[in-house]
Amino acid sequence: MLFSEYIRVRRAELGIPQRQLAKAIGVDVPMYSRYEHGERHPKRPQVVKLSRLLGVDGNDLVARWLAETALSVIGHAPLS
């Protein structure tokens, strides 16, 4: 499970509203929603804050974030 899906599922499990997490990491709700849908990628300090708020291992969440970010870049890069 990649970063965006993982944070969406974990947030739902904990019953935390998007607006609460958005405020805690310093973004507006539409931007946070884009993070959960994989349309945008948060900055590393925001990922670390999210790991604390969601009660998950910070290293695991950062690894998922890096994998999804890399996949996004590689997936859109021209081959030639």
C-alpha positions as MATLAB code, in Angstrom:
seq = 'MLFSEYIRVRRAELGIPQRQLAKAIGVDVPMYSRYEHGERHPKRPQVVKLSRLLGVDGNDLVARWLAETALSVIGHAPLS';
ca = [
       0.000    0.000    0.000;
       1.475    3.334   -1.042;
       1.622    6.494    1.031;
      -1.601    8.166   -0.120;
      -3.777    5.113    0.397;
      -2.048    4.285    3.681;
      -2.713    7.696    5.261;
      -6.318    7.654    4.032;
      -6.977    4.209    5.533;
      -5.169    4.979    8.798;
      -7.023    8.286    9.235;
     -10.346    6.507    8.667;
      -9.421    3.782   11.192;
      -8.725    6.420   13.827;
     -11.778    8.485   12.911;
      -9.782   11.700   12.529;
     -11.345   14.329   10.251;
      -9.254   15.604    7.344;
      -9.572   19.163    8.630;
      -7.851   18.211   11.892;
      -4.827   16.666   10.165;
      -4.673   19.481    7.612;
      -4.537   22.089   10.368;
      -1.916   20.118   12.300;
       0.485   19.949    9.342;
      -0.197   23.506    8.156;
      -2.157   23.038    4.939;
      -5.743   23.636    3.904;
      -8.244   20.788    3.641;
      -8.303   20.637   -0.193;
      -4.499   20.270   -0.242;
      -4.612   17.510    2.371;
      -7.289   15.764    0.315;
      -4.928   15.866   -2.676;
      -2.301   14.117   -0.540;
      -4.760   11.322    0.240;
      -5.695   10.964   -3.433;
      -2.051   10.897   -4.559;
      -2.462   14.052   -6.644;
       0.154   16.013   -4.650;
       2.980   15.049   -2.336;
       3.613   16.622    1.071;
       7.027   17.784    2.197;
       9.134   15.553    4.405;
       8.508   17.521    7.648;
       4.768   17.157    7.039;
       5.196   13.401    6.596;
       7.035   13.176    9.922;
       4.230   15.120   11.640;
       1.645   12.844   10.031;
       3.435    9.764   11.355;
       3.133   11.103   14.909;
      -0.501   12.145   14.467;
      -1.483    8.814   12.924;
       0.524    6.771   15.424;
       2.598    4.944   12.826;
       6.330    4.299   12.442;
       7.957    7.422   10.997;
      10.548    5.483    8.994;
       7.866    3.324    7.402;
       5.754    6.330    6.447;
       8.742    8.199    5.012;
       9.687    5.094    2.985;
       6.145    4.872    1.577;
       6.228    8.604    0.790;
       9.591    8.292   -0.999;
       8.393    5.270   -2.990;
       5.225    7.018   -4.133;
       7.101   10.218   -4.974;
       9.702    8.312   -6.984;
       7.027    6.306   -8.770;
       5.254    9.521   -9.697;
       8.417   11.045  -11.153;
       9.541    7.895  -12.968;
       6.074    7.187  -14.308;
       5.945   10.555  -16.070;
       9.536   10.692  -17.300;
      10.127   10.266  -21.047;
      12.184    7.211  -22.003;
      14.394    9.001  -24.526;
];
